[in-house]
Amino acid sequence: MKVQVAAASGFCFGVKRAVAMAKSAAKAGRIYSLGPLIHNPREIARLNSCVCVVDNLEEIDLTDQGVLPRVVIRSHGVGPGVYARARALGLDLLDATCPFVQKAQRAAKELFQAGWQVVIVGDHNHPEVLGIQAWTNDSAWIVASSAEAALLPELPADKRGVGLVAQTTQTNANVAEVLAAVRQRYGQAEVCFRDTICQATRQRQEAARALAARVDLMVVIGGKNSANTKKLVQICQECGVAALLVEGADELPADLFDGFIKSVGVCAGASTPDWIIEEVVVKMSEQMEQKEVMNQTAEVKEETQEVKRNFAAEMSFVSSAAKPAVEKAKEEPEGPSLDQMGDDVSFEEFYNHGIKDIHRGACVQGTVVQVRDTEMLVDIGGKSEGILPSNQLLAEEAENIRERFHVGDKFDVIVIRKENKEGYPVVSKRQVDVVKIWDKLAAAKEDGTVVTGKVVEAVKGGVLMDVGVRGFVPYSQLDTHFVEDVKTYVGKELSAKVIECDKDKNRLLLSPKQLKQEELKKKQETIWAEIAEGQTRRGVVSRLTNFGAFVDLGGVDGLLHVSQMAWYRINQPSDVLKEGDEIEVYVLSVDPEKKKISLSLKQLIPNPWSLAEEKYPVGAVVSATIMRLAPFGAFAQLEPGVEGLIHISQLDKGRVEKTEDVVAPGQVVEVKVLSVDTENKRLSLSIKELLKDSADAEDAVEEE
């Protein structure tokens, strides 16, 4: 079994460029993306820490004074109207449109301006295609196939011909078919074709096609809404091989390597990051390793089967040969007769204690008569005592025999050797228990019962967990988060769900992750049923982003936007909070359908402006810190959340040309309050008035 990755897979140049630009820009503060930066839901979720996705420009918070919001134009590009609207709103645009998409936009615009009827080969609702269409004043026709091209309307009289461009992720074959259909549809009309297919897309398609010819199955990794990823699936299927589309490792089926699948090829769309590709490849490697582990335990499987067969045969003998067995027992001189044992003794008691024929595979009840450090002596009837070595006990029982067992304890054992060198039968408790344990595990899988055991070993692809028998826990099923070093789990007691149990194949798969997910789901359902606007709740800061903090309310995250953290301006959420902080928050709004909760910190503390008129009455002299400068004056902070303006005319007694000639950010100055407007949150301050008051006082002293 092997996994092969296509030579060209994952992020293309345009996507890498867009992600790098967004991350770099986000270092300076909040950043918005107009639509998902790329078509990969998992990567978008990961980028939430630095990029806030909005569906349109009107969703962007423009209320934060002094901050010019930065907006990323994603790799798919947009039309000219979006640029115009952004300028009108005063937004700072960062254009991450893929250069190949820009080439297609320019081609469509030039053809349109030159009088051609533009036809775009692409997916009707794809953002890239809609963006290209916008550069033709939305006059371009969109076709996805040659069949659609054959149904195009008559060519408008004012058009010189048809100008064809393609979505960058289209296949050469489909574009060629559409081009042929267009030429046939319009006969003698001139057709101008501009090749706008991305070279990186071609490379990925060719690599996928080449690999598909050599494997039993192709796993295509990418967003289900990604056009180029869907094309890869189509190409693999055209090669006559099954293709499985997954967005991540969690979507891989557990039985991937069952049956006739011996080799798997992996390819990935241009919007798929390397970390997701690696995650999928590792998961498949785990599954292969698990298959090998299960194959290596075939001997244990056969042993278990033999126990079952012998146990069944023994019981059959007891039920079908009862009378002959009694007659035989009466002839045995060393065993007591039925009469000697009493009138009320049952046949089973007589059989087990009087005449039991000790042979390999016999299943009998044993009674402990002596406990030693590494073995026990067990009475198994028929005047026989068997040796029960520690390696024939369950692992936890064998750790300390003297503490776990005592003289007189009774349990079922099976004879695994009729005689050892000393002439004693050798018996096993473990083999009997294993049969019972498998039955319990099968029942646990059916009814969802939780099993508990100890992680005993780290192996390639995961860990082995002892729940009476050893079960395999893949890396991906250990926890709800990525586990970097599985060795840290060795020796730990874990609870898990049984996700696969087949005692005939000796196949046991366990998942602590699934149990945690189920517990989390129950918590989430409870929270969504109880939470409401206006509540105050405690939570833990789970993640910081440039635009706020996500707060875990006990299984459900709510967003604490940076604008709701305090009554004053905060540059970075990390200035106020850190991950792991336990805080009390106010629930601003709840949207159960979109699973969104908006939170606030500042609603739980008084608005400092509500007390400003009392604390800073007109005429009061207070200390203030210069926060920022403007051509018309300086803004000074009296306390967090309360700022006032020192107009340039109030900075000094004389004329001031530039604000920075008198004050600087961070400087602490004494100011006099000239006016207070709490409704509009404005304070007028003056340094000049204090200087004037000081000069008047000096003059008065001199006159005296």
C-alpha positions in Angstrom: 0.0 0.0 0.0 1.3 3.5 -0.8 0.2 7.1 -1.1 1.5 9.2 -4.0 1.1 13.0 -4.2 0.9 14.7 -7.6 3.9 16.7 -8.6 1.9 19.9 -8.8 -0.6 20.3 -6.0 -1.8 23.0 -3.6 -1.5 26.8 -3.5 -0.8 28.4 -6.9 1.2 31.6 -7.2 -1.9 33.8 -7.1 -3.4 32.3 -4.0 0.0 32.3 -2.2 0.4 36.0 -3.1 -3.1 36.9 -1.8 -2.6 35.1 1.5 0.9 36.5 2.0 -0.4 40.1 1.3 -3.3 39.7 3.7 -1.1 38.3 6.5 1.5 41.0 6.0 -1.1 43.8 6.0 -2.8 42.4 9.1 0.3 42.9 11.2 -0.5 46.7 11.2 -4.1 46.3 12.4 -7.5 45.1 11.4 -8.0 44.0 7.9 -11.1 43.0 5.9 -11.6 40.6 3.0 -14.4 41.3 0.5 -15.7 37.7 0.3 -13.6 34.7 1.3 -9.9 35.3 0.4 -9.7 31.9 -1.3 -12.2 29.1 -1.9 -11.1 26.8 1.0 -13.4 26.9 4.1 -10.8 25.4 6.4 -8.1 27.8 5.4 -10.5 30.7 5.7 -11.4 29.6 9.2 -7.7 29.5 10.1 -7.2 33.0 8.7 -10.1 34.4 10.9 -7.4 35.3 13.4 -6.1 38.1 11.1 -8.8 38.6 8.4 -12.4 39.5 8.9 -14.6 38.4 5.9 -17.4 40.6 4.8 -19.9 40.1 2.0 -20.0 43.7 0.9 -18.3 47.0 1.7 -21.2 48.3 3.7 -20.5 45.7 6.4 -17.2 47.3 7.3 -17.1 49.2 10.6 -16.4 52.8 9.7 -17.2 54.2 13.2 -13.7 53.8 14.7 -12.4 57.4 14.4 -8.8 57.8 13.4 -8.6 54.3 11.7 -8.7 53.9 7.9 -10.1 50.3 7.4 -7.9 48.2 5.0 -9.8 46.0 2.6 -8.3 43.1 0.6 -9.6 42.4 -2.8 -9.3 38.6 -3.0 -7.5 36.6 -5.6 -10.7 36.1 -7.7 -10.9 39.9 -8.4 -13.8 42.3 -8.6 -15.4 44.7 -11.1 -14.7 48.4 -11.5 -17.7 49.4 -9.4 -16.2 47.9 -6.3 -13.1 50.1 -6.6 -15.3 53.2 -7.1 -17.4 52.4 -4.1 -14.4 51.7 -1.9 -12.9 55.1 -2.8 -16.3 56.8 -2.0 -16.2 55.2 1.5 -12.6 56.2 2.1 -11.4 52.7 2.4 -7.7 51.7 2.0 -7.7 49.0 -0.7 -5.1 46.2 -0.9 -5.5 44.5 -4.3 -4.6 40.9 -4.2 -6.3 39.9 -7.5 -4.4 37.1 -9.1 -2.3 38.4 -12.1 -3.8 35.8 -14.3 -7.3 36.9 -13.4 -6.3 40.5 -14.1 -5.1 39.3 -17.5 -8.5 37.9 -18.2 -10.2 41.1 -17.0 -8.1 43.2 -19.3 -8.8 40.9 -22.2 -12.5 41.1 -21.6 -12.4 44.9 -21.2 -10.3 45.4 -24.4 -12.6 43.2 -26.5 -15.7 45.0 -25.1 -14.3 48.4 -25.9 -13.2 47.3 -29.4 -16.8 46.3 -30.2 -16.8 42.5 -29.7 -19.5 40.6 -28.1 -17.6 39.0 -25.2 -18.3 35.4 -24.3 -16.8 34.0 -21.1 -16.2 30.3 -20.7 -16.7 29.6 -17.0 -19.0 28.8 -14.1 -22.0 31.1 -14.1 -22.0 32.1 -10.4 -18.2 32.0 -9.8 -16.9 35.3 -8.3 -14.0 35.3 -10.8 -16.4 35.0 -13.8 -18.7 37.7 -12.4 -15.8 40.0 -11.8 -14.6 39.5 -15.5 -18.1 40.2 -16.7 -18.3 43.4 -14.7 -15.3 44.8 -16.8 -17.6 44.5 -19.9 -20.3 46.6 -18.2 -22.0 43.3 -17.5 -22.7 42.7 -21.2 -20.6 39.6 -21.6 -22.4 36.2 -22.1 -21.3 33.3 -19.8 -21.3 29.7 -21.0 -20.1 26.6 -19.1 -20.1 24.1 -21.9 -20.3 23.6 -25.7 -24.0 22.7 -25.3 -24.7 26.1 -23.8 -22.6 27.8 -26.5 -24.8 26.2 -29.2 -27.9 28.0 -27.6 -26.4 31.5 -27.5 -28.6 34.2 -28.9 -28.2 36.0 -32.3 -25.1 38.3 -32.5 -26.2 41.9 -31.9 -26.0 44.0 -35.1 -23.5 46.5 -33.6 -20.9 43.8 -32.7 -18.0 43.1 -35.0 -17.9 39.5 -33.9 -17.4 37.2 -30.8 -14.5 37.7 -28.4 -13.9 34.6 -26.3 -12.1 34.6 -22.9 -11.9 31.9 -20.3 -12.1 31.5 -16.6 -8.5 30.9 -15.5 -9.3 27.5 -14.0 -11.0 26.0 -17.2 -9.6 22.9 -18.9 -8.1 23.2 -22.3 -10.5 20.5 -23.6 -13.6 22.4 -22.5 -12.5 25.7 -23.9 -11.6 24.1 -27.2 -15.1 22.5 -27.4 -16.8 25.8 -26.6 -14.6 27.6 -29.2 -15.6 25.1 -31.8 -19.3 25.4 -30.9 -19.2 29.2 -31.0 -17.6 29.1 -34.5 -20.3 26.7 -35.7 -23.1 28.8 -34.1 -22.1 32.1 -35.7 -20.9 30.7 -39.1 -19.1 33.4 -41.0 -18.9 35.8 -38.1 -15.4 36.6 -36.9 -14.3 35.0 -33.6 -11.4 36.4 -31.6 -10.0 34.1 -28.9 -7.8 35.2 -26.0 -6.1 32.4 -24.1 -6.6 33.3 -20.4 -6.2 29.8 -18.8 -3.7 29.9 -15.9 -0.5 27.9 -16.5 -0.5 26.7 -12.9 -4.0 25.3 -13.4 -2.8 23.4 -16.5 0.1 22.0 -14.5 -2.1 20.7 -11.8 -4.5 19.2 -14.2 -1.8 17.4 -16.2 -0.2 16.1 -13.0 -3.5 14.8 -11.8 -4.2 13.1 -15.1 -0.7 11.5 -15.1 -1.1 10.2 -11.5 -4.6 8.9 -12.0 -3.4 6.5 -14.7 -1.2 4.7 -12.1 -3.4 4.3 -9.0 -6.5 2.6 -7.8 -8.1 5.7 -6.3 -7.6 9.5 -6.5 -8.2 11.7 -3.4 -8.7 15.3 -4.5 -8.3 17.8 -1.7 -10.0 21.2 -1.8 -13.0 23.3 -1.1 -16.2 21.9 -2.5 -17.0 25.4 -3.8 -13.7 25.6 -5.6 -13.9 25.6 -9.4 -10.4 24.3 -10.1 -10.8 21.5 -7.5 -14.0 20.3 -9.2 -12.2 20.3 -12.5 -9.5 18.0 -11.0 -12.3 15.6 -9.9 -13.7 15.6 -13.4 -10.3 14.9 -15.0 -9.6 12.0 -12.7 -13.0 10.4 -13.5 -12.4 10.9 -17.2 -9.2 8.7 -16.7 -11.4 5.9 -15.5 -10.4 6.0 -11.8 -12.7 6.7 -8.8 -12.2 10.2 -7.4 -12.9 11.1 -3.8 -13.3 14.9 -3.0 -12.5 15.9 0.6 -11.9 19.2 2.3 -9.9 17.7 5.0 -8.7 14.5 6.8 -12.0 14.2 8.7 -13.9 13.4 5.5 -11.7 10.3 4.7 -13.7 7.1 5.1 -12.5 4.7 7.8 -12.5 1.7 5.4 -10.4 3.5 2.7 -7.9 0.6 2.5 -10.4 -2.2 2.8 -11.1 -4.2 -0.4 -8.9 -3.8 -3.4 -7.5 -0.4 -2.9 -3.7 -0.8 -2.9 -2.5 2.6 -4.1 -3.9 6.1 -3.7 -3.0 9.2 -5.6 -3.4 12.7 -4.0 -3.9 16.0 -5.8 -5.1 19.3 -4.5 -6.8 22.4 -5.9 -5.0 25.7 -6.2 -6.7 27.0 -3.0 -5.5 24.1 -0.8 -2.7 25.0 1.6 0.2 22.6 2.3 -0.9 21.9 5.9 -4.3 20.4 4.8 -2.5 18.2 2.2 -0.1 17.0 4.8 -3.0 16.3 7.2 -4.8 14.2 4.7 -1.6 12.2 3.7 -0.8 11.6 7.4 -4.4 10.4 8.0 -4.1 7.9 5.1 -0.8 6.8 6.4 -2.4 6.2 9.8 -5.1 4.1 8.1 -2.4 2.0 6.3 -0.5 1.6 9.6 -3.7 0.5 11.3 -4.3 -2.0 8.6 -0.8 -3.4 9.1 -1.3 -3.5 12.9 -4.5 -5.5 12.4 -2.8 -7.9 10.1 0.0 -8.5 12.6 -2.6 -9.5 15.2 -4.0 -12.4 13.0 -2.5 -14.9 15.4 -4.4 -13.4 18.4 -7.5 -13.5 16.3 -7.1 -17.2 15.6 -6.4 -17.8 19.3 -9.7 -16.1 20.2 -11.6 -18.1 17.6 -10.1 -21.3 19.1 -11.3 -20.3 22.5 -14.8 -19.7 21.2 -14.8 -23.0 19.3 -13.6 -25.0 22.4 -16.0 -23.2 24.7 -18.9 -24.0 22.4 -17.8 -27.6 22.1 -17.5 -27.9 25.8 -21.0 -26.6 26.4 -22.4 -28.8 23.7 -20.8 -31.8 25.4 -22.4 -30.9 28.7 -25.9 -30.5 27.2 -26.0 -33.4 24.8 -23.9 -36.1 26.6 -25.3 -35.6 30.1 -26.4 -39.2 30.8 -23.3 -40.9 29.3 -21.1 -38.6 31.3 -22.8 -39.5 34.5 -22.5 -43.2 33.8 -18.8 -42.7 33.0 -18.3 -40.7 36.2 -19.7 -43.6 38.2 -17.0 -45.9 36.8 -14.2 -43.5 37.7 -12.6 -44.6 41.0 -11.0 -41.3 41.9 -14.2 -39.2 41.6 -17.2 -39.1 44.0 -20.4 -40.7 42.9 -23.6 -38.8 42.4 -25.1 -40.5 45.5 -22.0 -39.5 47.6 -22.5 -35.9 46.7 -26.1 -35.7 47.9 -29.6 -35.9 46.5 -29.8 -32.1 45.9 -26.6 -31.6 43.9 -27.0 -30.5 40.3 -25.5 -32.2 37.3 -23.3 -29.1 36.6 -21.8 -29.2 40.2 -21.2 -32.9 39.8 -19.6 -32.5 36.4 -17.3 -29.7 37.3 -16.2 -31.0 40.7 -16.2 -34.7 40.2 -15.4 -36.1 36.8 -14.1 -33.2 34.7 -12.0 -34.5 31.9 -9.0 -32.1 31.7 -8.0 -31.5 28.1 -6.7 -28.6 26.0 -9.5 -26.2 25.3 -11.6 -27.3 28.2 -13.4 -24.3 29.8 -14.0 -24.8 33.6 -14.5 -22.8 36.7 -11.4 -22.3 38.8 -10.9 -21.5 42.5 -7.7 -19.8 43.7 -5.9 -21.9 46.2 -2.5 -20.1 46.2 -1.3 -16.7 45.0 2.4 -16.2 44.1 4.3 -13.2 42.7 4.1 -14.3 39.0 1.4 -17.0 39.0 -1.5 -18.6 40.8 -2.5 -22.2 41.7 -6.1 -22.8 40.7 -8.3 -25.7 41.6 -10.1 -26.7 38.3 -11.9 -29.8 39.6 -11.3 -33.5 39.0 -8.6 -33.4 41.7 -6.6 -31.2 39.4 -4.8 -27.9 40.2 -3.7 -25.7 37.3 -1.0 -23.1 37.0 -2.3 -19.7 36.0 0.7 -17.6 34.9 0.6 -13.8 35.0 0.8 -13.5 31.2 -2.5 -15.3 31.0 -4.2 -12.5 33.0 -5.4 -9.2 31.7 -2.7 -6.5 31.7 -4.1 -4.5 34.7 -4.6 -7.8 36.7 -1.0 -8.9 36.0 0.5 -5.7 37.4 0.1 -6.9 41.0 -1.4 -10.3 41.4 -1.2 -10.4 45.2 -3.4 -7.2 45.4 -5.9 -8.3 42.8 -6.5 -11.9 43.8 -7.1 -13.9 47.0 -7.5 -17.5 48.0 -11.1 -18.6 47.4 -11.7 -16.3 44.4 -13.6 -18.0 41.6 -13.6 -17.4 37.9 -13.7 -19.2 34.5 -10.5 -20.4 32.9 -9.6 -22.4 29.8 -7.0 -25.1 29.7 -4.2 -24.1 27.2 -1.8 -27.0 28.1 -2.8 -30.3 29.5 0.6 -30.7 31.3 3.7 -28.6 31.9 7.1 -30.0 32.8 6.0 -30.5 36.4 2.8 -32.2 35.3 0.4 -29.4 36.1 -2.3 -28.2 33.6 -1.7 -24.6 32.4 -4.8 -22.4 32.3 -5.7 -18.9 31.0 -8.1 -16.5 32.4 -7.3 -13.9 29.8 -8.5 -15.9 26.9 -11.9 -16.4 28.5 -12.1 -12.7 29.5 -11.1 -11.6 25.9 -14.2 -13.2 24.5 -16.4 -11.5 27.0 -14.6 -8.2 26.4 -15.2 -8.3 22.7 -18.9 -8.9 23.3 -19.0 -5.9 25.6 -17.1 -3.7 23.1 -19.5 -4.7 20.3 -22.4 -3.7 22.6 -20.7 -0.4 23.4 -20.4 0.4 19.7 -24.1 -0.3 19.2 -25.5 1.6 22.2 -22.8 4.3 22.3 -21.4 3.3 25.7 -18.1 5.0 26.7 -15.1 2.8 27.3 -12.1 3.6 29.4 -8.5 2.4 29.2 -4.9 3.3 29.4 -2.7 4.3 26.4 0.1 1.7 26.5 2.1 2.4 23.4 2.8 5.1 20.7 3.0 3.5 17.2 3.2 4.8 13.7 -0.1 6.6 12.9 -1.4 6.8 16.5 -1.5 5.0 19.8 -2.6 1.6 21.2 -5.1 1.8 24.1 -5.8 -1.1 26.4 -9.4 -1.6 27.2 -9.0 -5.3 28.1 -7.9 -5.8 24.5 -5.8 -3.4 22.6 -7.5 -0.9 20.4 -6.0 1.5 17.9 -6.5 5.3 18.2 -5.3 7.2 15.1 -3.7 10.6 15.5 -6.7 12.3 14.1 -9.0 10.7 16.8 -6.9 11.5 19.9 -8.3 14.9 20.5 -10.3 17.8 19.0 -7.1 19.7 18.3 -4.0 18.7 16.4 -1.6 16.5 18.6 2.0 17.3 18.0 3.5 14.5 20.1 1.4 11.4 20.8 4.0 10.1 23.2 2.7 12.5 25.8 -0.4 10.4 25.9 1.3 7.1 26.9 0.3 6.1 30.4 -2.8 8.3 30.5 -6.3 7.0 31.2 -8.6 8.0 28.4 -12.4 7.7 27.8 -13.4 6.9 24.2 -16.2 5.9 21.9 -15.9 2.6 19.9 -16.1 3.6 16.3 -15.3 0.2 14.8 -15.4 -3.3 16.5 -15.0 -6.5 14.6 -13.8 -9.4 16.7 -13.6 -11.8 13.7 -11.0 -9.5 12.2 -9.6 -8.5 15.6 -10.2 -4.9 14.5 -10.9 -2.3 17.2 -10.9 1.5 16.6 -11.4 3.9 19.4 -12.0 7.7 19.4 -11.6 10.0 22.4 -12.2 12.8 20.0 -15.7 11.6 19.0 -16.6 11.5 22.7 -15.4 15.0 23.3 -17.3 16.2 20.2 -20.5 14.7 21.5 -20.0 16.2 24.9 -19.3 19.6 23.3 -22.4 19.3 21.1 -24.6 18.7 24.2 -23.1 21.8 25.8 -23.6 23.9 22.7 -27.3 22.8 22.5 -27.8 23.8 26.1 -26.2 27.2 25.6 -28.1 28.0 22.4 -31.3 27.1 24.2 -30.6 29.4 27.2 -28.5 32.3 25.9 -30.4 35.6 25.2 -29.7 39.2 24.5 -29.1 41.2 27.7 -27.6 38.4 29.7 -24.3 38.6 31.6 -22.1 35.5 31.2 -18.7 34.3 32.2 -16.3 33.0 29.5 -12.7 32.4 28.6 -10.8 34.2 25.9 -10.1 31.4 23.4 -8.5 33.3 20.5 -7.4 36.9 19.7 -7.7 38.4 16.3 -6.9 41.9 15.0 -10.6 42.8 15.1 -11.5 41.4 18.4 -11.5 38.3 20.6 -13.5 35.0 20.6 -14.8 34.1 24.0 -15.7 30.5 24.9 -19.0 30.6 26.8 -18.8 26.9 27.6 -18.8 25.3 24.2 -20.0 28.1 22.0 -17.8 31.1 21.0 -19.0 34.6 20.9 -17.3 37.6 19.3 -16.1 40.4 21.4 -15.4 43.1 18.8 -12.6 45.5 19.6 -15.0 48.4 19.6 -16.9 46.7 22.5 -13.9 46.2 24.7 -13.8 49.6 26.2 -15.2 53.1 26.0 -12.0 54.3 24.6 -10.1 53.5 21.4 -8.1 50.2 21.5 -5.4 49.6 18.8 -5.0 45.8 19.4 -7.2 43.5 21.5 -4.0 42.1 23.0 -3.6 45.5 24.7 -6.5 44.6 26.9 -6.8 40.8 26.9 -4.8 37.6 26.5 -5.8 34.1 25.6 -7.0 32.2 28.7 -8.4 35.2 30.5 -11.6 34.5 32.3 -13.9 37.5 31.9 -17.5 38.6 32.4 -19.3 39.7 29.2 -22.6 41.2 28.2 -24.6 39.5 25.4 -25.4 42.2 22.8 -27.1 40.0 20.3 -27.8 36.4 19.4 -28.4 34.9 15.9 -29.2 31.2 16.3 -29.5 30.7 12.5 -26.1 32.1 11.7 -24.7 30.8 15.0 -23.4 34.2 15.9 -23.2 35.8 19.3 -22.0 39.4 19.8 -20.5 40.3 23.2 -19.5 43.5 25.0 -17.3 44.4 27.9 -17.9 48.1 28.0 -21.7 47.6 28.6 -20.8 46.3 32.0 -18.9 49.4 33.1 -20.1 53.0 33.3 -19.5 55.2 30.2 -16.9 57.7 31.4 -18.6 60.5 29.5 -21.7 60.1 31.7 -19.6 61.6 34.6 -17.4 63.9 32.6 -19.5 67.1 33.4 -19.2 66.4 37.1 -15.5 65.4 37.0 -14.4 68.1 34.6 -16.5 71.3 35.0 -15.9 74.4 33.0 -12.9 76.2 34.5 -11.3 73.2 36.1 -7.6 72.7 35.7 -6.6 69.1 35.1 -3.6 67.0 33.8 -4.0 65.5 30.3 -1.8 63.4 28.0 -1.3 64.4 24.4 -2.5 61.5 22.3 -2.3 62.6 18.7 -1.7 65.7 16.6 -3.7 67.3 13.8 -3.2 70.4 11.7 -5.9 72.2 13.7 -4.7 71.2 17.2 -4.0 68.3 19.6 -6.2 65.7 21.2 -5.5 65.2 24.9 -6.7 62.3 27.1 -8.0 63.2 30.5 -8.7 59.5 31.3 -9.2 56.4 29.2 -12.3 57.1 27.1 -12.4 60.8 27.6 -10.5 63.0 25.2 -10.6 66.7 24.5 -9.3 69.0 21.8 -6.8 71.7 22.4 -7.4 73.9 19.4 -4.2 75.3 17.8 -5.4 78.8 18.9 -5.4 77.5 22.5 -1.9 76.0 22.5 0.1 79.1 23.4 -0.3 82.9 24.0 1.3 83.7 20.7 0.4 82.6 17.2 1.3 78.9 16.6 2.2 77.8 13.0 2.4 74.1 13.6 0.9 72.0 16.4 4.1 69.9 16.7 6.1 73.1 17.5 4.4 73.3 20.9 3.3 69.7 22.0 4.2 66.1 21.2 2.4 62.8 21.6 2.9 61.3 25.1 3.6 64.7 26.7 1.6 65.5 29.9 0.3 69.0 30.1 -1.9 71.1 32.4 -5.1 72.3 30.7 -8.1 74.4 31.5 -11.6 73.1 30.7 -13.4 75.6 28.4 -16.5 73.6 27.6 -18.1 70.2 28.1 -20.6 68.5 25.6 -21.4 65.1 27.0 -24.0 64.3 24.4 -21.5 64.7 21.5 -18.6 63.6 23.6 -16.6 66.8 23.2 -14.3 68.7 25.5 -12.6 72.0 24.7 -9.3 72.5 26.5 -6.8 75.3 26.7 -3.2 75.7 27.6 -3.3 79.3 26.6 -5.9 80.2 29.3 -3.6 78.8 32.0 -0.6 80.8 30.6 -2.9 83.9 30.6 -4.1 83.3 34.1 -0.5 82.9 35.3 0.6 86.1 33.6 -2.4 88.0 35.1 -1.4 86.7 38.5 2.2 87.8 38.1 1.0 91.3 37.0 -1.2 91.5 40.1 1.7 90.7 42.3 3.9 93.3 40.7 1.2 96.0 41.2 1.0 95.2 44.9 
